[in-house]
Amino acid sequence: MAGHSKFKNIMHRKGAQDKKRSNLFSKLSREITVAAKMGTPDPDMNPRLRLAVNTAKSQSMPKDNIQRAIDKANAGDDESYEEVRYEGYGPGGSAIIVETLTDNRNRTATAVRTAFSKHGGNLGTEGSVQHGFERLGLIEYSADAGDEDTVLEAAMEAGADDIESSDDGHTIWTASDDLHQVASDLEKALGEASNVKLAWKPNITVEMDEKGAGTLLKLIDVLDDDDDVQTVWGNYEISDEVMDKLDA
């Protein structure tokens, strides 16, 4: 059940997500509003909303911002977003899944397609790469939550399926339907997680060379900068050596 965590690399660089704080808060607010509209505005009674709120808290989003996003759902405004998933191939044969919340499909599709085509990729049809991923629940804890044995025991007690530990922290996997319950049980044992969300976990990863990795990370940065894009997932693996060269 335990193993070395490679998922930090696979999801996308945290720095790219954090570099524009206002952009990030805007995306988090959009997810909170959509989740609140789809069910009750009470996070304890609405699993998707609870996940959205927990994610916002883990990114240090102020409580007032979170509440405003929930209140917006209750205001009955005409603003309406729909979930659209895009799938395609990036440089080096990497597979990419892009999750969006948009109020204009044409605008979002054009932006995503352009990003792929300008950065060595090709946008595919829905389902073109999804078969290479599993839809799972993802819970992350920092290293100071406990040593590997402590977190492993708590995860097993909570009903998690897998745990990967490294010096950076702990990545815990669950069945998608079990995410809310497992996260709640783990919170009692380990405290609040740094990240809780539904994820696309690749079955097989692709090792990227320096050239392919450089182009791929540019593609991910462009996608991340788009207001309509919520999350970017991929099956790529970039070694520390390659990352050091790119960061030099």
N, C-alpha and C positions, 0 to 999 in steps of 0.2 A: 504493500500500500504506500510506503514511503519512497521518495525518490528525489533526485536533483531537480530543482525548478528551472524550466526553460521558458516558461510562459511569459515572463516579463518581456522577453525578446519578441515573442510571437505576436502578442497583442499589438502593440506599437510603442514607440519611445514615449516615456512619460513626459519628457521635456517638451515634446511637440504638443502634448495635450495641455501642459501647464503654461506655455509661454504667453498665451493671451487669456488672461484671467476673465475679462469681461465676456469674451466669446464663450468660454467654458461655462460660466454662470448662465448665459443665455440658453445654452443647450440643455443644461440641467433644469432650468425653469420650464422649458418647453416640455420635457419629459414628465415633470411633476404635474403640470397642468393637464396634459393628455391623460395621464394615469388617474388623476382625480375626476376627470370628466367621464372616464370609462366605468367608474364605480363610485363607491362612497368616498367623501373627502377625508375620512378617518383612516390614517395609516394603519392602525391596528386591525381594521376590518377590510383593508384593501391591500393585498400582498404586493401588487405592482407599485402602488403608491409608496408603500413602506420601503421597497427597494430603491425607488427614486429618491426618497428623502434621505435614506442612509448613505447613498452615493453622494448626494449633495453635501451632507455633513462631513463625509470623509475628505471632501475637497475644500473644506473650511468655508462653505457658502453660509453667509449670515442667516440666522433664524428668520429675520424679517423678510429676506428675499424668498425663503422657502414658503413662508406663510402667504406672501403676496401671490406666489405662483398657484397655491391651492385656492386662494380666494378668487383668482381669475377664472378658475373653472366653474365656480359658483355664480359668477357674475352674468352668465348667459350671453357672453359676447358672440359675435358671428365668426370669430376666428376659429378655423377648423384645420387640424393637421391630420394627415394620414401616414401610416407607416409603409414605407416602400424599401425593399431590399434590392440592392444591385450586386451582381456577381461578375467577376472577370479574372483575367490573368495579368499579373505584373511581370516585371523583368525576371529573367532567369527561371521562367516556368512557375513562379509563385502564384498561388491562388488567393484571391482577395474577396472578402465579403464586406459590403458597405451598408450599414443600417442608417436610414434617414427618417426624419419626421418633416414632412413638407406640406405647404399649402398651395404648391404649384408644381405638379409632376413634370411638366415640360421644362421648366427652369432647372429643376434638380437633375433630371436625366441628361440635359445638355451639359451641365457643369461636370457631372461625374464622367460622362463619356469623353469630354475634352481633357479632363485630368488624366485619364487612362491613356488616351492617344498621344498626348504630349510627353508622357513619361514612360515610354517603352512598354505599354500594356494594351490590352484589348478588352473592352466591355463585352461580356457574354450575355446569354439569356438567363432568366431565372431558373435556378436548378443546375446551372452548368458546372459549378464548383461545390455546391452545397453537399454533394454526396461524399466529399472528402473530409467533412467535418461532423462533429457530434454537437447537438444542442444540449448544453449542460449548465448547471448552476455553478457559479464561481464565487468563492469567498476567500479573501486575502487578509492575512495578518502580518504585521511587521515582526521582525525577529525578536523584539522585546516582549512579545506576547507569551513567550515561553520557549523552552528547548523543544527539540523535535519529538521526544518521547511524550512530553506533556501535551503538546498540541495533537499528536497522533491519538493519544488516549481519549482526549476530549472529542476529537472528530469521529472516532469510532462509536463513542457513547451517543453522539448526536445523530448517527446514522449516515455519515458521509461515505462516499464511495472510494475516494482516493485522496492522498495528500502528498504534496511535493514540498520539500524543505530545502532551503539553502541559506547562505549567510545573509541574504537580502530579506528573508522572511518565509512565510508559509502560504502555499496555494492549496486550497481545499476544493474538491470537486464533488458535486452531488447530482442526482437526477434532477431534471429541470422542475418537476412537480414538487420535489422535496426541498427546494432551495429556501423557501420562507421559513419552514419549520426548523431545518438544520441550522440556519443562520440565527434564529431566535434561541435555540438551545446552546449554541456556541457562545453567544453573547453572554449568557448566564455564567458560563464556565471561564471564558477568556476575556470578556469585555467586548467593547464595540469593535467590529472589524474595520479595516481600512478600505475595504471594497467589497460590495455584494452586488452581483448582477447575473443575468443570463448571458452566457458566452457561447461562441462557436469555437470548439476545440478541434484542432486538426488531427486527423488520424495518422498522417505521415507528414514530416516536415522536409523542406527543401533548403539545403545549405547554400548560402549566397556568397559569391566572390565579391571583391572590393568594388568592381565596376557595377555589377548588378545591384549590390546593396545600396550604393550611392544614389542610383536612379530610383530605386524602390522607395527609399526614405524620402526623396523629394516628392514622389507621388503621394505618399501617406501624409506628408506635411500639407500638400495642396488640398487633399480631401479633408483633413482635420480643420483647415481654415474655413471651409464652407459652412455657413450657418445651418444649413439643412442636414448636414452629416452629424449623426450622433456618435457612432462608433465604427472603427475600422478594424477588421480582423484579418489575419493572414496565416499562412502555413510556412512562413519563411523562418530561417534560423540564421543569425549573424554571429559569428564568433567574436570573442573579445578582441582578438588580434585585428580583425577587419574593422571593428568599431573604433579601435585606437587609431588606425590609419585614417579613417574618415573624420575623426575628431581633431586630428593633428593640424 
